[in-house]
């Protein structure tokens, strides 16, 4: 069993590579990356538990991708989301099962349009299998399935750095989320909101604690309203941010550095945004931090107002020497890639994680890696609930 990790030399993909090497039944892991020199270093860092080979792969080129996928059993895509369409098309063409880290909503919508093609190719494409999207979406559906009716789903992600750091995700993803503005599902409708909307404080488990959050441009909003069903009226996701984040993004916008229209500089045509993305340093994978998600699913069960609240918290991984953010993102991608390679996901097409993944099996695998989920149930009899509002 061979598993290809695209972007395996990156901040999240390196964790996927090492977890596959240490915890999966894969006989070989292939790091597919344009930076072969760095890929070789990651292969050495990931250990010698099983063979790890490297291959130069251009994720912007479908033919290069198809060739790299030809002799593997599954593909884990940890490359930047802007290449998700090329990777998805290549997986369908090569007829290889694929999972990725999500498409920041709009790319996810494009990938979902390839559902019929994936079905015809008899291939499984599982989208958004990091921490959020990914684990959070599986928890949302898991809680919703326990209810008779669902009113609202709230997903919250928060992290805290214990040393100076700017970005732990690729800056391209950060820029996309903050400049395009969030999409939320409210009162049964999808709504686009201005950047940094919905500011509020969330109390995450310690050591993350209280964090300022705002609504995010979240891949799961593209699927959760439909996959949850049961009359759900609200689905939203908010993520922690700092005032420094907001000031920096707004300043870049005011200076015109986020514009996509090319300008001519001494005979060279380049978009300011492309220049910006070239000069920003890569994400810092070694930041000492802690990260957490909270997923709240509210509705009705057996005549009672019921809320299922799921939470997890994780701190900097001392063994891997990687941030909690990188670990919580890279590990789920590894788990789902192995599920695909072992044919444990049988549905075909372009699939969201909440419907493709067996939740109990997934949670068990997370627990083996030290990622523990807590469930809290809160119930109120509907009669008392109505009396407080003068309805009975």
N, C-alpha and C positions, 0 to 999 in steps of 0.2 A: 504494500500500500504506500503510494507516494503522494505527498501533498505539496502543492506549489503555493508559496506565500509571496504575493506580489507586493512590492514595497517593504519587503522583509528587513531591509536595512534602515528603515525609518523608526520613529519614536514609538509607534504602536506595534508595527509589524515585528520588531525585534522581540517583543514580549511573546507574540504569537509563535514565532520560531522556537523560542526556548521552551515554552510550555508544551508545544508539540513534541519536542525532543525529550522532555522529561516525563510527560504524562500521557501521551497518546500511544496507540498501537501502530502508528505509522512506521514503516521500515526505512523510509528516507524522507527528508524534508528538503525541498528545493527553494532557495531564496532567489526570486526573480526581481532584479533591480537594475536600474541604469548605472548605479554606482557600484561596480563590481568590487572595487577595493574596500569599500566600507562593508559590503556584504560578506567578504571574506573575514573581516574582523568580527562581525556579528556571529558568523558560524563558529569562530573560535570561542567567543564569549558564551555561546549557548551550550558548550560542553561537548563531550564525546560519547553521550549515551547511545546515539545512533548516527548514521551518516547524515551530514548536512552538506549539500552541494550548492554551488552558486551558478547563476546564469544571467547573462546580460539580456535584459528585456526592456523594450520601449513600450510603456503602457499606453502611449498615444497612438500606437500602430497596431491595428487589428491583426494583421498578418503575423507580426512578431509575437503577439499574444497567443494566437492559435498554435503556432509552432511550439511555444513554450508549454502549452497545455496538453499537447498531443499525448504524452506518455505518463500523465498523472491521473490520480483517481478523484481529486477534488482540488479546488482553488480557493484560497483565502486572500481576498483583496484588501490590503492595508494601504494602498496607494491613495494619494489625494482624491477626494470625491469627484473632482472635475474630470477624471478619467473613467468614471463609473460606466458611462455609456459604451465606450470602446471596449472595456473589459467585459461587460454584459453581452455585447454583440459577439465578442470573440468566444465566450463560453458557450453561447448558443450554437455558433458555427462549429466549434470543436466538440460539442455535445458533452461538456464536462460540468458537473455541479459546482456552483459558485456561491460564496457568501462574501459580504463586504461590510463596511462600517457606516453605511448610510449616505444619503444623497442630499442632505440639507434641504429637504422638502421638494424643491422644484426638480432636481435631478431624479429624485425618487419617483415623481409623477411620470417623468420620461421613461424611466426603467419599467414602470408598471405597464406602459403601453406595449411593451415587448412580450407580454404574457402569452398571447396566442402563439407567437413564434417559438417561445420556450416550450410550450406544451407540444407543439408539432415536432420539436427536436427531442422530446421526451427527457427534458433536463430540468433540474431543480435549481432555481436562483433564489437564495434567501437573503433579503435585504436587511441592512442595518443591524448588525450583530455585535455591537460594542456594549457599552454600559447604558448610554442614553443617546441615540436609540439602541435598542437591543434588550438588555436585561429588564429595563424599565417597562418596555412594551409587553414583554412576556408576563411580567407581574400584573400589569393592568388587565390583560385578558384573563389571567388566572383568578384575579379577584372578581371580575365581572361575571365569570362563569358560575360563581357561587351565589349570585344574587338572582332574584326573580325579575327585577327591573333595575335599570341603572340610570341614575340621574347625572352624575358627573365623575370625571376622571381627572385628577390633578397630578402631574408628574413634576417633581422638583429635583434639581441637581445642584449641589453646592460643594465647593472645595475651599481649602485654606492653605496658604503657603507659609512654611515656617522659616523661609529664607527668601531673599529677593529673587523674583522671577517675573518675566513678562508674559510669555505664552507657553503653554504645554501642549496646545493643539497647533496644527499648521496655521500660520497667520492668514492664509487664504480662506480657511474655514471661518475664522474669527471675523474677518472682514465681511464675508458673505452674510453671516448671521446678523451682524450689527448694522449694516448699511441697507439691506433690503427690507428689514423690518419683519416682525413675527407674523405668523398665521395661527389663529386660534379657531376653535369650533365652539360657538356660543349661540344658545337658543336655536340649536339645530341648523346653524349655518356657518360656513367658513368665512372668516373675516381677516382681512389684512390690516395690520396696525402699524403705526409709526415706530421707528427704532426706539428701544428702551421703554416701551410701554409696559404698564402693569407692575410698576415698582412696588415691592413690598418686602417685608422681612420674614425669613423662614428660620425656624429653630430646628437645625439638624442635630443628629446625635453627636455627642462629643467624640473626638476633639474638634470637629468642624464648627459646631455651635451656631450662633445667629449669623446669618449672612443676608446681605442685600441681594434681592433677585429681581429679574424682569423677564417678561415673556421672551421665548426663544423661537427662532425659525427652525422647527423641529420636524424631522422626517416622519415620525410616527403620526402626526396629524393627517398625513395623506391617507392613512389606512385605518387607524383606530376607530373613528366614528362608525365606519361600516362593519368592521370585524367584531366590535363590541356589541353593537345593536342594542336591543332591549330598551329602546326609547331614550337612549343617552342624549342629553341636551348640551353638555359641556365637556370638551376635552381640551386641555391646555398643558403647556410645559413652560416652566420658568427655570432659569439658570442663574447662578450667582455671578455678579459682576462687581467691579470697583468703580469709584468715581474717576480714577485714573484711566480706566478702560474707556469710559464715556468721553472724557475730555480728549483723549488721544484720537479716538475715531472721529469725533466732531471736528477736531483741528485738521485732520487729514482731508476730510470732506471740504472744509472751508478753503483749504489750500489747493483744491482741485486734484489731489493726488489719488483719488479713488475713481476718477473718470476713466471710461473705457474707450473714448474716442481718441484715436492716435493723433499725436502732434509731431511736427517736424523739428528736430534739433540737429542743426548743422548737417543737414542732408540725411539724417536717420529718422525714420518714422517709428514712433513707439507710443503706446498708450501709457499715461501716467500710472495707471493701476498696475500694468505689467512691470514697469520700472520699480514700483514700490515693492511688489512681491519678490523681485530679484534681490533687492538689497536688505530685506528684513532677514535676520538670522533664523535658523531652523528652530523648532520647538526644543525646549529644555526638558529632556527625559529624566534628568537626575535630581529634580527639585524635591526637597524634603517637604512633604505635604500630607494632607488627609482629604479624602473625598467621600461624598455620601449621596445616595438617592432616597427620596421618599415618594411612594406612589400611593395615592389615596383614591379609593373607588367607593363612591357613595350611591346608595339606592335602597331597595326594599327587599326583604326576605321574610317569608312566613308572617306577613302582617306587621313587621317591625322595620323602622328605619335602621339601616345597617351600614356601617362603614368598615371596609377592610383597609388597613393601613400597613404597607410594607416598607421596611427601611433596611438599609445596609450602610455600613461605614467601614472604610479601609484606610490604613496609613501607609506611608512610604515603605516599599518592600526592601528590606535590608539585604536579603539574599541576592536578589537581582540587581539591587541598587538602582531602582527606577521609581518614578513617582507613582502615587496611588492612582492617579488619572490614567497613566500608561498601562498599569497592571490591570485595572478594572476594564479597560477597553480591549487590550490585546488578548486576554484570557478567554472571554466569551467567543471571540472570533475563532480561536483555536478549537474550542469545544464543538462549535457548530461545523467547522471544517471537517473534523473527524467524524461527526454524525453523518455528514454527506458522503464521505469516503466509504463508510461502512453501510451505506444504503439504509440508514435508520430514519431518514426523511424521505418518504415515498411520494408525497404530492409533487406534481410537476407544474411548471410555470414560474412566473415571477411572484414570489411569495413574501409577505411580511413575517417578521419573526414570531409574532404572537399566534399565528395560525400554523406555521410550519414546524415549530419546535415543541417537543414533548416537555412541558414545564417541569414536571417532577424529576425527570431524568436530568434536565438542564440544571436545576437547583442542586441536585446531588453532586454533579460534577463541579459546580462552583464551590460547594462546601469542601470538597476534597482539596481545593486550592486555597482554602482559608477565607473564602468570601461567603459570609453567613448572612442569611436573610431573616429578619424578625417580622412576624405577623401579629398585628393587634386588631381585635374585633370590638367594635362599639355598637351597641344596640339600644334603641329607644322605641317603646311601644308607640304606634302611630296615634292612638287616641290621646295620649299625654302630649305628644308632639303637636297635635292639632289644637288641644286646649290652650297651650301656651300662646298660640297665635289667634285665639278667639274663634276657631273654626268649628268647635263642637261644644 
